[in-house]
Amino acid sequence: QVQLVESGGGLVQPGGSLRLSCAASGSGFSVNVMGWYRQAPGKQRDWVAAIISDGSTNYADSVKGRFTLSRDNAENTVYLQMNSPQPEDTAVYYCYAEVVRSQRAFTYWGQGTQVTVSS
């Protein structure tokens, strides 16, 4: 019953900026964690960042200082602000949400959005 819809991906030049959005919709759930993974061509899917319901955040070393997570709790929407993206950031980005529904924990995934960093 939980759907994650991603948007904001596309082509961006190195040193530019891009903002990804992920909105969780449905009913009967509370969000504990929302965040992002990414999968670059020929590589495994790597964790990127996460934000907790209290607003605290964690980032992979590869994106610290460049990417910023924020969340709109009222709308269950998370944003990934990508500043100074580099070609190494090219990947499909997947939003995820860890939710509680009927006192059980579940993880849901978005459909993925392509981010391409190129001149």
C-alpha positions as CSV (number, residue, x, y, z in Angstrom):
1,Q,0.0,0.0,0.0
2,V,3.1,2.3,0.1
3,Q,4.3,3.8,-3.1
4,L,7.5,5.7,-3.6
5,V,7.6,8.0,-6.6
6,E,10.9,9.6,-7.6
7,S,11.5,12.6,-9.8
8,G,14.2,15.1,-10.7
9,G,16.8,13.0,-12.5
10,G,18.4,13.9,-15.7
11,L,21.5,15.2,-17.4
12,V,23.6,17.7,-15.4
13,Q,27.1,19.2,-16.1
14,P,30.0,18.6,-13.6
15,G,29.8,21.3,-11.0
16,G,26.2,22.0,-11.6
17,S,23.3,21.0,-9.3
18,L,20.4,18.7,-9.3
19,R,17.6,17.9,-6.8
20,L,16.0,14.5,-6.6
21,S,12.6,14.1,-4.9
22,C,10.9,11.0,-3.5
23,A,7.4,11.0,-2.2
24,A,5.8,8.2,-0.2
25,S,2.1,7.8,-0.5
26,G,-0.4,5.4,0.9
27,S,-2.1,5.0,4.2
28,G,-1.7,3.3,7.6
29,F,2.1,3.7,7.9
30,S,4.7,5.8,9.7
31,V,8.1,6.5,8.2
32,N,11.2,5.8,10.3
33,V,13.9,6.3,7.6
34,M,14.0,7.6,4.1
35,G,17.1,7.6,1.9
36,W,18.9,6.8,-1.3
37,Y,21.0,4.1,-2.9
38,R,22.6,4.3,-6.3
39,Q,23.9,1.9,-8.9
40,A,26.5,3.0,-11.3
41,P,27.2,1.2,-14.6
42,G,29.0,-2.1,-13.9
43,K,28.9,-1.7,-10.2
44,Q,26.9,-2.9,-7.2
45,R,24.2,-0.9,-5.6
46,D,25.7,1.4,-2.9
47,W,24.1,3.2,-0.1
48,V,24.2,7.0,-0.4
49,A,22.4,8.8,2.4
50,A,19.5,8.4,4.9
51,I,17.5,10.7,7.0
52,I,15.7,9.7,10.2
53,S,12.3,10.8,11.4
54,D,13.9,13.2,13.9
55,G,15.8,14.9,11.1
56,S,19.3,13.4,11.7
57,T,21.2,12.4,8.6
58,N,24.0,10.1,7.5
59,Y,26.0,10.2,4.3
60,A,28.4,7.9,2.5
61,D,31.9,9.3,2.4
62,S,31.8,9.6,-1.3
63,V,29.0,12.3,-1.1
64,K,29.7,14.1,2.2
65,G,29.9,17.8,1.7
66,R,28.3,17.7,-1.7
67,F,24.9,16.0,-1.2
68,T,22.3,17.1,1.3
69,L,19.2,15.2,2.4
70,S,16.1,17.0,3.7
71,R,12.6,15.8,4.5
72,D,9.1,17.1,4.5
73,N,7.5,15.0,7.3
74,A,4.0,16.3,6.6
75,E,4.2,15.0,3.0
76,N,6.5,12.1,3.6
77,T,8.8,13.5,0.9
78,V,12.6,13.4,0.9
79,Y,14.9,15.5,-1.2
80,L,18.5,14.8,-2.3
81,Q,20.2,18.0,-3.2
82,M,23.2,17.2,-5.4
83,N,25.8,20.0,-5.5
84,S,29.0,19.8,-7.6
85,P,28.1,16.4,-9.1
86,Q,30.9,14.7,-10.8
87,P,31.0,12.0,-13.5
88,E,31.5,9.4,-10.8
89,D,28.0,10.2,-9.5
90,T,26.4,9.0,-12.7
91,A,24.0,6.2,-11.6
92,V,20.5,5.1,-11.2
93,Y,19.3,6.5,-7.9
94,Y,16.8,4.5,-5.9
95,C,14.8,6.0,-3.1
96,Y,13.9,3.8,-0.2
97,A,11.7,4.1,2.9
98,E,11.7,2.1,6.1
99,V,8.2,2.2,7.5
100,V,6.1,0.8,10.3
101,R,2.7,-0.5,9.4
102,S,0.5,-2.5,11.8
103,Q,3.5,-2.5,14.2
104,R,5.6,-4.3,11.6
105,A,8.7,-3.0,9.7
106,F,8.8,-2.9,5.9
107,T,11.2,-1.5,3.3
108,Y,9.9,0.0,0.1
109,W,11.7,1.1,-3.0
110,G,11.2,3.7,-5.7
111,Q,11.4,2.9,-9.4
112,G,14.8,4.5,-9.8
113,T,15.8,7.7,-11.6
114,Q,18.8,8.1,-13.9
115,V,21.3,10.8,-13.1
116,T,24.0,11.4,-15.8
117,V,26.8,13.8,-15.1
118,S,28.6,14.8,-18.2
119,S,30.0,17.8,-20.1
